Amino acid sequence: MTDADDLRERVDALLAEHPPETTERLDFLRARFDAGLAWVHFPEGLGGLGLARGLQAAVDEQLVAAGAPDNNPGRIGIGLGMAAPTILMFGTEEQQQRYLRPLWCGEEVWCQLFSEPGAGSDLAGLATRAVLDPSTGSGHRDDTWIVNGQKVWTSSAHIADRAILVARTDPDQPKHAGLSYFLVDMHDPGVEVRPLRQITGEAEFNEVFLTDVRIPDSNRVGDVGAGWQVANGTLMNERVAIGGGAFPRESGMIGKVAETWRTRPELRTPGTHERLLGLWVESEVARLTGTRLRQKLAAGTPGPEGSAMKLTFARLNQELSALEVELLGDDGLRYGDWAMTRPEIVDFTGKDAGYRYLRSKGNSIEGGTSEILRNVVSERILGLPSEHRVDKDIPWKDLPR
Amino acid sequence: MTELTLLPDDVEQDLRASVRKALEKHSPTERLNAIYDGTDEVSGPLWSAFVELGLPGLLVPESLGGAGATAVEAAAVLEEVGRAAAPSPYLTSSVVATTALVALGDTTILPLLASGEQTAALLVRPTALRHGPAALTTVGLPADVLLLPEGNALYAVRGATTTPISSLDMTRPLGEVDLAGSERTLVSDDAAAAIDRALLTGAGLLAAEQVGLARWSLETTIEYLQERRQFGRVVGGFQALKHRLADLYAAVEQADAAARYAAATLAADDPDAPVAVAVAASFCSEAAVHAAEEAVQLHGGLGMTWEHPAHLHLKRAKADQLLLGTPESHRQALAGLVDLPA
């Protein structure tokens, strides 16, 4: 029996034991996780079956067709795309057992505490400090870290239960060497979340202030001082999550513009037609590149190729949304609503053309600016010389700030 | 529907390796300049090597002496041909003319093409996207058999006179045909669909050649920028150049995915082939020109010389951009295929 046949039988068995129409949503999701059908490429016992990543799509399709509930992936994207692979790759068995199931089932929403006001592209220069509490002893897994600092651009922080955090544990080391990676309880009394209003009017991101936040050492991921390596694993996954994946034709921004083109023939001009066709071709090619990348990843792990995908994705979203505003003419001047809201789910292709135009500006900044990604591609894929770095070997505490 | 695979398998990798070896031996770039000066000592021996590898018969059914392979294998050959900017009738004879004859059920000419004894060329305008009137200025010459469209009919013509034309890209000969004194035999009186199929296949597989051109330009430029020193450092370390190469890399990877999808749809006779080909033809031809232009610019003065091979790829890429439909004409065709009317 092939893996695909075996999976089909397992899904049938899950549906038979837990009929979606009579099973509570959370109970169904937990049963699906326990059956190894949450993410089949994860190991057995952690929601998977140790199979190829590419086999997941058929499982999802079969469950959708049977009317099974999903885990609302749009709401828990950071957990699924970043926290989970990191915990799987670098976490202890105890951490994996504790966190992955509620993460996947959506019982615990995760956010990411990486960027700081003083550390954007230069993430490794971050200043949030984690210090071992002297009263809990030292060198033991029951030690406690005390964290102080400020994080920014944290999506979902206002609904999050947990966070992945990179903090400086040794300022005497050069910047990359003195970082450690932690899992944080967002309900700790020292965590304060404030909305950060953005150019669209709403606040999908937050600033997070950390004041004497206590983290047990058992929630450290990777060795003390290995935070940079762990964080890089997370970021590779983020870029794949943003730029990669398989989608049907005309999904995303091109679908919006094509729909406007088809339903509003009075707007058409020869110039916009040529631009639309050019962008349609580029969108389709980007989609095929994502498909090919996903086929490559089916057996492996994300590499820097995701960075090239994200560059293209950002540029196309910006050009398409700009075209749509122009295409709409008089209507392009309308903007739905500037009200300050705090959305739980962000849809780059949601709302109106003006919103999409403004929101897409973030696509070339978030998750690595396009400029940094071009460095990543040229250095790690093409093997060109690294940028001249004056701060690499100096203790972090001695760097000018 | 199962998803078409966009990754090479072992058979393709082996084929690619042997084609590359033949090209490196018989068509090194330093021998190509002579073609521009009127001496072609490359295409003859290269064709013999291709014949030895059985390449001319890849798309010909086994019953007629071919290999019964698919567009995916032919695309692998063409990507290598593009990489080398090699002079070869592979596209015009072994892909376009062969596809038309296969579609028409020919059994007399195909064995000669499969064995490599003869080559053929379809007499259409070089920029033709669809079946239309014959053109007497055409690429892929000299060929032993000319396929002449007349209305819906297709004739096989032998004994025509062709006069070579000095062309932008001398690695793909262009000629003027004089039919006086030639002999013609009817291949089919209902050939329009077969010709469309041949042109579609040609445009889809030309995209693979364009990927080869683009990849050569990218790789050669990276190599050079890692050696060239100015201002006391390797110039590939300057961010202005690194960022251009990062963008070029992204474009080449995308072109590769687009060309592979086009070849896969042609191989599978997938109904999405016309869309896939229009997308690949539009994108890859521009990517190849862009890559070749970047190669010239980023090689600085060296890129402008007759001695450096960048010009061979630039000329081939620019000529390829017009061949079998310009990017704009492919996008206009796409407008009808995907319901985005003007």
Chai-1 contact restraints between the chains, C-beta under 6 A:
chainA,res_idxA,chainB,res_idxB,connection_type,confidence,min_distance_angstrom,max_distance_angstrom,comment,restraint_id
A,W261,B,L340,contact,1.0,0.0,6.0,A-B,restraint_1
A,H273,B,A342,contact,1.0,0.0,6.0,A-B,restraint_2
A,L277,B,R331,contact,1.0,0.0,6.0,A-B,restraint_3
A,L277,B,A335,contact,1.0,0.0,6.0,A-B,restraint_4
A,V281,B,V279,contact,1.0,0.0,6.0,A-B,restraint_5
A,V281,B,S282,contact,1.0,0.0,6.0,A-B,restraint_6
A,V281,B,F283,contact,1.0,0.0,6.0,A-B,restraint_7
A,E284,B,V279,contact,1.0,0.0,6.0,A-B,restraint_8
A,V285,B,Q254,contact,1.0,0.0,6.0,A-B,restraint_9
A,V285,B,A258,contact,1.0,0.0,6.0,A-B,restraint_10
A,V285,B,F283,contact,1.0,0.0,6.0,A-B,restraint_11
A,L288,B,A257,contact,1.0,0.0,6.0,A-B,restraint_12
A,L288,B,A258,contact,1.0,0.0,6.0,A-B,restraint_13
A,L288,B,Y261,contact,1.0,0.0,6.0,A-B,restraint_14
A,T289,B,Q254,contact,1.0,0.0,6.0,A-B,restraint_15
A,T289,B,A257,contact,1.0,0.0,6.0,A-B,restraint_16
A,R292,B,L6,contact,1.0,0.0,6.0,A-B,restraint_17
A,R292,B,A257,contact,1.0,0.0,6.0,A-B,restraint_18
A,Q295,B,L6,contact,1.0,0.0,6.0,A-B,restraint_19
A,Q295,B,L7,contact,1.0,0.0,6.0,A-B,restraint_20
A,A308,B,A250,contact,1.0,0.0,6.0,A-B,restraint_21
A,L311,B,A250,contact,1.0,0.0,6.0,A-B,restraint_22
A,T312,B,A250,contact,1.0,0.0,6.0,A-B,restraint_23
A,R374,B,H243,contact,1.0,0.0,6.0,A-B,restraint_24
A,R374,B,A246,contact,1.0,0.0,6.0,A-B,restraint_25
A,V377,B,A246,contact,1.0,0.0,6.0,A-B,restraint_26
A,V377,B,Y249,contact,1.0,0.0,6.0,A-B,restraint_27
A,S378,B,K242,contact,1.0,0.0,6.0,A-B,restraint_28
A,S378,B,L245,contact,1.0,0.0,6.0,A-B,restraint_29
A,S378,B,A246,contact,1.0,0.0,6.0,A-B,restraint_30
A,L382,B,I222,contact,1.0,0.0,6.0,A-B,restraint_31
A,L382,B,L245,contact,1.0,0.0,6.0,A-B,restraint_32
A,L382,B,Y249,contact,1.0,0.0,6.0,A-B,restraint_33
A,L384,B,G236,contact,1.0,0.0,6.0,A-B,restraint_34
A,L384,B,K242,contact,1.0,0.0,6.0,A-B,restraint_35
A,P385,B,V234,contact,1.0,0.0,6.0,A-B,restraint_36
A,P385,B,G236,contact,1.0,0.0,6.0,A-B,restraint_37
A,P385,B,G237,contact,1.0,0.0,6.0,A-B,restraint_38
